[in-house]
């Protein structure tokens, strides 16, 4: 059996490499985000690729590498991958939606405290020998109101931590969410007007892109603070600069940007540089040792399970199947166009070979069907090839349990 090869990009934590090697894979690591052109040259020799937020798996890259078995996004988001194309090419994509939740939430709380106490300004002056001991424009966060826009995994964690520190918490979300603690739901405009601090925790979608322009930013309570550790495209940065220079907001902390360097070697540039009362951090929300270890383990294990059992539970773009391991059988995994009669055709192929089906698992969505069949037969390879040869099939392989 050919050893499977994995490419891990963007300095993914060693915990991922360790998991793959212990499971019998070969792993190559690079510490940067390869360009589209470089990916087209690199990927043909790999069976899977692991990326973080900067590497773009475009339609061009995916269509040129239809042999890829699986993709791992070692981060929360998957918008850097053309998920529709990946599904069409029968390539499931896995991510780590929960592993860095606490790290991001803690950074947000630290930004709230730092803004309230003017820490960046005071620290900078102390480094220059200026002793600015003053209570002017320095506040406790206890008793202040925090407005959370997006009450998912991270937003709700921020809610718990903020309330524990004595803050009043309001939240807004487009879907119905159970409030934790004493948090209260508000419509967005009402939340912005009532909150001393506003923190954003929304995904990048058509609804959230450029969600906060100058008009929306001016709805935030005058003298309030804004924190964004979600997606860089949620705020129009040039409009935020205007609002900050007009002193409508007392301060802001930004961890994500519309355009970010692909590696630490590239220079960072933003219109917010040099603007007073602005904290800029280089997308470090999930950049803690604990988060990176957990992400490395979570995503690598998802990829390993897919390779070795066909389990697709947790995939972001694929029908989900939780599967047992049955080492006494051969497992045929087939991904096909979701059309009437496909299952019957596959079962006919198996029946005509005289092979008995020991177990069968099927999950479908609007585009593709994912079928896993366990057979106890020396004809597994022949069956796999016959099933794969049909025009309904996108990709078929035999799963190696070892």
Beta strands, then each sheet from edge to edge (+ up, - down):
strand 1: 5-8
strand 2: 26-29
strand 3: 48-51
strand 4: 70-73
strand 5: 92-94
strand 6: 145-149
strand 7: 168-172
strand 8: 184-185
strand 9: 197-200
strand 10: 225-228
strand 11: 251-254
strand 12: 278-280
strand 13: 330-337
strand 14: 357-364
strand 15: 368-375
strand 16: 393-399
sheet 1: 2+ 1+ 3+ 4+ 5+
sheet 2: 8+ 7+ 6+ 9+ 10+ 11+ 12+
sheet 3: 14+ 15- 13+ 16-
end
